[in-house]
Structures are given as C-alpha cells and as structure tokens.
C-alpha cells in the first residue's frame, strides 16, 4: 500500500490548461448573444469581455487580458477597420479575428484588415444562419489562434531548448526568392517587403493561402506595400527580376527552366497539405532546378504546408528562413520547418528581409 501511494505521489502532475479568453466586439445584441452562446457550448473558451463599439473595446482592453478578439467591421463610431490598429496596439498580443458581413470574398476591407495585422477573417452570415457550419469554422479558427500567444502562461524557454539547430546558410548570391504564407501572412509580407531593398536582382515568388476572389485586391495591395510590381501569374509566364509573381488562388505556382529563362508552370495536383495553392510544389520545383542562390521564406500560417518543399530545397543546396514565434499570428508552418532542422534563421519579418538582403549580389547591393 505504501509503495503504491509513493508511486502516485511521484507521478508528474499536469497543470490544467486554462480556457481561451475571448472578447466579442459587435454592435448587434443578437449577434453578441448568439456568438457568446456558441463558444460557451463549444467548450474550452470563456467570454472575457463584450463590447458594442470599437471605441468601447479599446477602453476595455486597458483592463482585461484576452487571447482572441472577434471584431465586427461595420459598427457605430469609427468602426472596426479604422480602429483595428489601435485595438492591436492595446491588445497585448491578442489575435484579432474579423467576423463581419463585410468580410466577403474579395472585399477590399478584408485584405486591408489582414494587411493591418488581423490574424484571420470570417464572413458573418445573417443572424438566422449563425449556427451549423459557421459555428464549426468559427470554433476551429478561435482554437487555432488561441493555442499560442498566451501571455498569461509562463514564458516558454523550454521551446528554445528543444528546438532543432539552425542550418548553415549558403553564401551564393541570391538568384531566386520564394515566400510562402498563410494566416497572418499578409501583414508579415508587408513588414518583410518594407525592409527589403528595392532591387534584389532576382525573381520573387509568393504563395499566400487565399481564395481566388481575394487575389486581385491582394496583388494590388502587395504592390503598393512592396513598392514594386506584383501580379498574379499566368501559365507560361517568364519570371522577371524584382517582380513579385503571385500564385493564383486555384493552382500551384511552380517554376521550370527553359533555354531562355525561368518560366511559370501552373499545376493543380493534390498535395499532402491539402492546400491550393500550396507552398510545397513551389519549393519542390525550385529544388529540382538545383539553382545556386535559391532562398525560401516561410511566414506565419497554420499547418505544415512548405515543410516537404523546404526539405527538398535544403537538400538541393538552397536556404530556408522562417518567421519567429513571437511575431507570427500562427506559428504553424514556420515551426514545422524549424522543428525539422531545416531553417537557417528564425526571425521577425524585418530581420528576415535584412538576412535576404545580405545575399544580394554586388550589382544590386548598393541600389
């Protein structure tokens, strides 16, 4: 009996996982009530604060710490979109999930919110259709965002202790830059390109997980933020230096070498990540070129898309840089690459850009 008791006392005690703390910002009393009931039934999430305007949310965030904020865009006062930067400033790391009827596919407001730092968006249907599939998607998005960036949890130095070592970065001059991103990626792309020299002397490829209707707005906003041409690619298009070539929302962007240069080849095959477009085919095609100076950057995003392609690229002599956990909206895709020991650097977007800039050839280094 004594031995049994001793054994029980020695067993490790797992601390209870606290629920995700949620703030709902919506001017509709009905919507607030339905959303509150929905997340309470789902379990693992508690309502920490509710606000009817963005201004009220800013005031409340001075007194309450939350993990995720559900933010409507169309509200009395300044509205959610105008107040988003201020909300992010006082949110102490909380992720903002836009839940609004304005978050329609392709809506400029949606891409603008993502570029300003919203982690994700979800179209809010009419109040009579807030159950069913919408509820399932909402819960999955909240849980994905709330699983990390938990300021109430103790710091996590143990993560660093178990992290795989960094790869050595090749020293060849940059010849091709490929960037993969998903949730939180649009904001990260803006930060990255703001710190990248205007001329890098190499084609730039971007695969951002977005539906087709978002792509035109995304390309226009990325061109403005990056201050360089950005266009959605067509099959057979020639890759040009210092131009951002964006994967369309319904096909994978891959690259093939021809006698007179590098050309786009769009594919539709199913990939293990289930993403379309996917980062893996893009990086795999670059790896197949065995082109010295190929660099990939994996920014914020859920899941593991990019891992398989990153492995092939590193084996082929390329380098992979990933966004760090602290600056990522969701540290899924970058973490998968880092944990596999494939990353040459784990940094915020600004420093990733500077690391890429250090690889620019002498012809462009001072331009």
N, C-alpha and C positions, 0 to 999 in steps of 0.2 A: 504494500500500500504506500509506504514511504517513498519507495523508488518511483512509483507511478506519479505521485504528487510532485516529486522533484523534477521528473521529466516534463510535466505540464508547466512548471514554473520556468523551465529553461526555454520553452518554445518561444520563438520570436513573436512579438505582438505587432500586428499590422495596424497602423493608425487609421481610423476611419476616414474615408475620403469625403471631404465636405462637398456639398452641392454647388453647382454653378450659380453664381449670384447674377441675377438678370434685372435690367432696367427696361421698361417699356415706355416709349415716348410716342404718343399718338393722341391726336385731338378728339378722336371718336371714342365716346364712353363705351359703346357697344364693342368696338374693336379691342379696346383695352381689356374689357371683361372676358371676351372670348379668348384672346391670346393668353391672359392670365390663367384661365381655367385649363387651357390646352397644355401649357407647360407644367402646371401642377399635377395634372393627371399623368403626364409622361414620366415623372419621377426624376430625381437627381438634379432638379433645377428649382431654385427658390426665387420668388419675386422680391427683390431688394428695394426697388423704387419704381414709381409710376409717375409720369409727367404728361401734361396735356399740351405743352408747347416746348420748343427747343430752348427758349429762354429759361423756362422752369427746370429743364434738365440740367442746364449749366449751373444753376444755383444749387440744385440737389446734389450734383456731383462734388460739391465742396464739402459735403457732409457724409457721403456714403461711398463705399468702395464696391464696385461691381466688376464682373468679368466680361459680360456681353451686354451691349445696348441695342435693342430693337428700335430703329429710328424711322419714323414716317417722314416723308419729304414735304408733303403738302399740308401745312398747318397754319393756323393764325400766327401773326407775328412775322418774323424773318423767315420762318420755315426751316425745315431740316437741312436742306442743301447749303444755304448761306451760313447756317450756324455750325455746320459739320466741323470746320477747322477749330472753332472754339471748343466744341464738345470734345474733340480729340485731345486738345491741349489740357483740359482739366480732368480727363477720364482716367488718368494714371495707368495707362496701358490697357484699358478695357478695349475690346474689339467692337466695332460698330457694324451691325448687320442692317442694311437698309431693307425695310419691309414696307413697300409703298405701291400704290396703284400707278405711280409714275415710273416704276422700275420695269417698264415694258421692254421687251426685247428690242434693242437698237435705240432705246431712248437716250438722248444725249445726257440727260440728268444722271442716268445710271453710270455711264462711263466717267462723267465728271466726278461723281461721288467716289468711285473706285480710285480715280487718279488722286483725289484729295486725301485718301487714306482709309476709306471704308474698307472693311475686310471682305465683304460679300454683299450680294443683293438678292432679294426675293420679291417677285411680283405678288402684291396682296390682292387677292380676288375680292369680290363683293362680300359684305359681311355675312351673307347667307351661304357662302361657299368656303368658309374658313376651315372646315373640317376635312377629313379624308386625306387625300394625297398631300395637300398643302401642309397639313399638320405633321405628316411624316417627314417631309422635306425640311420644314422649319426646325423640328427637333434634331434632325441629323446635323443641320448647319450650326445650331447653337452648341451642340456637344462637341463638334469638331473645333469650333473656335474657343470653347471654354476649357478644353483639355489642357491648355497651357496658358502662359502669360498670367499665372496665378500669383498675384503679389502677396496674398495672404499666406501662401505656403512658404515654408522656409526656402532660403536660397538653395540652388541645386548644384553645388560644386561637384557632387558625385558624377554628374553627367560628363563633366570635363575629364574626370579621372578615367572613365571607361571609354572615352572617345578614341576612335582609331587614329593612329598617327597620320600626319599630313604627307601627301606625296610631294616629291620634288617637282618644281615647275620647270618645264623645258625652257631653254633660253633662245629658241628660234624667234625671229621677228614674226609679229602677228600676220597671218595670211588669211584667216577666216574666223569670224566671231559668231557664235551661235548662242542664243539665250532662250531658256525655257522657263515658263512661269505659269502659275495658276492663281488660286485665291490669294489676294493681296499683291499679286504680281504687277498690276498696272501702276500702283503707287510706287512700288520698288523700281520699276522701269524708269519712271520719271526721275527718281533720285539718282539712278545709275547714269542715265544719259546726261543729266545736268553736270556731271563730273567727268564725262568722257571727252577728250579733245575732239574738236570739230572734224578733224581729218585723222583717220586711223589707217588709211591705205589698204583697207580690206573690206570685203562684203560683210554685211551684218544680217543675220537671220534671226527672226523672233517667232517662237511658237508660244502663244498665250492661249490658254483654255478659255474660249469664249464661243458662244453660238454665232452662227452666220449673221443674223441681223445686227449684232453689235459691231461687226468688223469695220464697216466704213467709218463710223464715229471713232472707234478705237484708233484706226490708222491716222485719221486727221489729227486727233489729239496727241498721238505719239509724235507725229511730225512736228507739231508745234512745240511740244515739250523738249524734244531732242534737237530741234533747230537743224534738221536735215531731212532729206526726202524719205518718206516712209510709204510703202504701197503694199497692197495685198497682191501676192504673186499670182501669175498665170502659168500654166504648164508650158515648159519650153523656154521660159524667160531667161535671158542672160543675167547673171549676177554681176552687179557693179560695185566698185569700191565706194565706201562711205554712204551707201544707200541701205535703209532698213527694209528687208524683204520679209513680209509678214505671212505666216501660214493662213490660208483661208479657214473658215470655221468648220468646213466639212471634208477636208482632205489633209493628208500629212505632207509637210514640206520636206522633200529630200533633194539631194544635190548629186549631179553626175558630171564627170569630166568629159569634155569633148575636145576636139583638136584646137578649137579657138576659144576655149574658156570653160568656166563653170556655169552649168545651166540648172534650172529648177525642173524637178520631176515630181509631180503630184501623184500620190498614191492613196488608196482607200482601204487597204487591208486591215483586218482586225489585229490589234496588238494586245499584249498581256495586260497592260494597264487598263484597257477598255476605253482609253481617251481618244477623241477625234476632234481636232488634230492632236497628235501625240509628239512628245519630245524625243522619245526613243528612236523612231525611224529617222528623224532629222540627224541625231548624233551618230546613229549607226551608219548612215550614208556618208557622213564626213569621215568617220573612221575608215571606211572602205577606200577612201581616196588616198589614205596614208600620206597626207599632206603636212609637211612640217609647219609649225606655227599655228595649228588649229587650237582654238580656245573655246570652251563652253562655260556658260554661267547659268547656274540653276538658282532661280529666285523663289520666293515664297509660294507655297502651294500645298494642297492636300495630296496624300497618296505617295506613290513611288515612281510616277512617270519620270523618265530620264535616267533611272538607275542603270537599266540594261545598256542604253546607248552610251552612258558615261563610262561604263566598264570597257566597252569596245574601243572607245576613243582613247582612253588612257593606255590600253594595250597597244594601240597604234602609234603611240608617241605624243598624243595630244594632252592638253591640260584641262582640268575642270575646277572651277571656283564656285563656291556655294555661299548663299546668304546666311548670315548667322541667326541664331535662335531669337536673340533679343529684338532684332529689327524685323523679323518675319511675322506676318499676320498668322500664318500657319506653318510650322516648321516640320513639314512632312517630306516633300520632295528633296529639299536640301539635306535634311537629316539622313534620309536613306543613302544618299551619296557619301555623306561624311562618315556614317557608321560603317560603310563598306570599305573605308580607307582609300577612297578614290579622289578626295578633294585635295587640291594644292593650297587652298586658302579658305577660311571660314570668316567672312567679314560682312559688315553692313554694305548696302549698295554703293555708297560713295567711295568706300575704300576698295571695293571690287573694281570699280571703274579706274581708280588710280593704278591698281595692280595690272589691269589690262593695258593701260596707257604706258606702263613701263616696258611693255613688249612691242610697242610701235616701232617700226623701222626708222632708221636715221633720216630718211627722206621726209617723214611726216612728224618726227618727234618734236620739232620746234615750230610747227604751224598752228 
